[in-house]
Amino acid sequence: MTGCASSRVRENPEKIAVFALYSNKSINWFNDGFNKNENQKTGGILSDQVNKLVDNNNPEHFSSQNLLINAEKIISQKFEELTDIHYLEPERVINSFYYSNLHNNAFSLIESKEFFPGYSHIYTTGKKNNRLILTEIDADSMLSIEFIFEKKLLQGNKWTGELTAFATMKVSVISSDGKISNPKLYQMQSTHRIPINKRKYDRDFLISLYPELIENLITKFIMNNYL
């Protein structure tokens, strides 16, 4: 631990776990009204599957799970570095009796969300189930975290212009009584500008920008709520 965390070590530290960690499967365009006709969001239950079939070499359709795996590592790392809160590994949740008996979303096979490996396709559940899971895994609280990975047009249009990576993180806290809070919203865009030429741009470089955004978002959430 760093000095920041070790200075607040308690005899019985708070324990926290991640109940849900998920994101969009494919990276779509962010729409804030700029060049609205060009910068239109796409989505829907089947759109991601169609995109993968049509453009099966595009990393924008296949990188979400790796980004979530990276996000979970950063969550663990930052709780250890910045706080004295004990972070419980995902397996504690995944392997628990009450969690494993929850039912997946009925549309989980065709929905447009990607989940951290091993997690059920469940965003949240009722207070009673939350309390049972918290008690079983010996946690004081749990987090439900959604990431939205997008590409943002900075100037021009999709034919010729510039874009960058944009990320949104929504975090709901499940407290010890099973109640889930309203989501807290954090957003950030990369400082790197990627040129677009005849609709072509460096998609691998775009994907490489998200880990830094993820780390900054997670750090901001922890510093705002646990320090």
Stockholm file with secondary structure:
# STOCKHOLM 1.0

chainA/1-227         MTGCASSRVRENPEKIAVFALYSNKSINWFNDGFNKNENQKTGGILSDQVNKLVDNNNPEHFSSQNLLINAEKIISQKFEELTDIHYLEPERVINSFYYSNLHNNAFSLIESKEFFPGYSHIYTTGKKNNRLILTEIDADSMLSIEFIFEKKLLQGNKWTGELTAFATMKVSVISSDGKISNPKLYQMQSTHRIPINKRKYDRDFLISLYPELIENLITKFIMNNYL
#=GR chainA/1-227 SS CCHHHHTTCCSSCCEEEEEEEEEESSCEECCSSTTTTTSCCCCCTTHHHHHHHHCTTCGGGTCHHHHHHHHHHHHHHHHHHHCSCEECCHHHHHTSHHHHTSCCCTTTTTCSEEECTTCCSCSCCCHHHHHHHHHHHTCSEEEEEEEEEEEEEEEECSSEEEEEEEEEEEEEEECTTSCBCCCEEEEEECSCCEEEETTBCCHHHHHHTHHHHHHHHHHHHHHHHHC
#=GC SS_cons         CCHHHHTTCCSSCCEEEEEEEEEESSCEECCSSTTTTTSCCCCCTTHHHHHHHHCTTCGGGTCHHHHHHHHHHHHHHHHHHHCSCEECCHHHHHTSHHHHTSCCCTTTTTCSEEECTTCCSCSCCCHHHHHHHHHHHTCSEEEEEEEEEEEEEEEECSSEEEEEEEEEEEEEEECTTSCBCCCEEEEEECSCCEEEETTBCCHHHHHHTHHHHHHHHHHHHHHHHHC
//
